[in-house]
C-alpha cells in the first residue's frame, strides 16, 4: 500500500513540475496537461474549499469576513477550474 502511494505521489509531482513549464511549451501540450491534470485538481480544490468553507462558516460570520472566505475558498477555485481558458497556465493565471 505504501509503495503504491509513493508511486502515485511521485507521478503527481512529476505532472505538476511539467505544468509549471507548460506556458513555454506548445499550446497543444499545455492544453492536454491542463485537461488531464489541472482541471481535475481544480475540481478537488473546489470541493475541498467548499467543505472547509461550510465548516468554517460560523467562525467567518463571527469575524465578519464571510465574503473574503468565500472568495478564496470557493470562487477562486471555481474560476480556475471552469472559467479559465484551457491550457492557460501562464503568469496571469493567479488572477483566477
C-alpha positions in Angstrom: 0.0 0.0 0.0 2.8 2.4 0.9 4.6 1.6 -2.3 1.5 2.4 -4.4 1.0 5.7 -2.5 4.6 6.7 -3.1 4.3 5.9 -6.8 1.1 8.0 -7.1 2.6 10.9 -5.3 5.7 10.8 -7.4 3.6 10.8 -10.6 1.5 13.7 -9.4 4.6 15.7 -8.6 6.1 14.9 -12.0 3.0 16.1 -13.7 3.0 19.3 -11.6 6.6 20.1 -12.5 5.6 19.7 -16.1 2.7 22.1 -15.6 5.0 24.8 -14.3 6.8 24.8 -17.6 3.6 24.3 -19.7 3.5 28.0 -20.6 6.8 27.7 -22.5 5.7 24.6 -24.5 3.4 24.3 -27.4 -0.2 25.1 -26.8 -1.3 21.6 -27.6 0.8 20.1 -24.8 -0.4 22.7 -22.3 -4.0 22.0 -23.2 -3.6 18.3 -22.8 -1.8 18.7 -19.4 -4.4 21.2 -18.2 -7.2 18.9 -19.2 -5.8 15.8 -17.7 -4.2 17.2 -14.5 -5.0 20.9 -13.9 -8.8 20.7 -14.2 -9.3 17.6 -12.0 -7.0 19.2 -9.4 -9.1 22.3 -9.7 -12.3 20.3 -9.0 -10.6 18.7 -6.0 -9.6 22.2 -4.7 -13.2 23.4 -5.3 -14.8 20.5 -3.4 -12.2 20.8 -0.5 -12.5 24.5 -0.3 -16.3 24.3 -0.2 -16.2 21.8 2.6 -13.7 23.9 4.6 -15.9 27.0 3.9 -19.0 25.3 5.2 -17.2 24.0 8.3 -15.7 27.5 9.0 -18.8 29.5 8.1 -19.8 30.1 11.7 -16.4 31.5 12.5 -16.2 33.7 9.4 -19.7 35.0 10.3 -18.4 35.9 13.8 -15.3 37.5 12.3 -17.3 39.4 9.6 -15.1 38.1 6.8 -17.5 35.7 5.0 -17.1 37.4 1.7 -13.3 37.1 1.7 -13.5 33.5 2.9 -16.0 32.6 0.2 -13.9 34.3 -2.5 -10.7 32.5 -1.5 -12.1 29.0 -0.8 -14.9 28.7 -3.3 -15.0 31.4 -6.0 -11.3 31.4 -7.0 -11.0 27.6 -7.4 -14.3 27.6 -9.4 -13.0 30.3 -11.7 -9.7 28.5 -12.1 -11.5 25.3 -13.0 -14.4 26.4 -15.1 -13.7 30.0 -16.4 -10.0 30.0 -17.3 -9.2 29.1 -20.9 -7.9 25.5 -21.4 -4.1 25.5 -21.4 -3.7 29.0 -19.9 -1.2 28.2 -17.2 0.8 31.4 -17.7 1.7 34.0 -15.1 -1.7 35.7 -15.3 -3.4 32.5 -14.0 -3.0 33.8 -10.5 -5.9 36.2 -11.0 -8.4 33.3 -11.2 
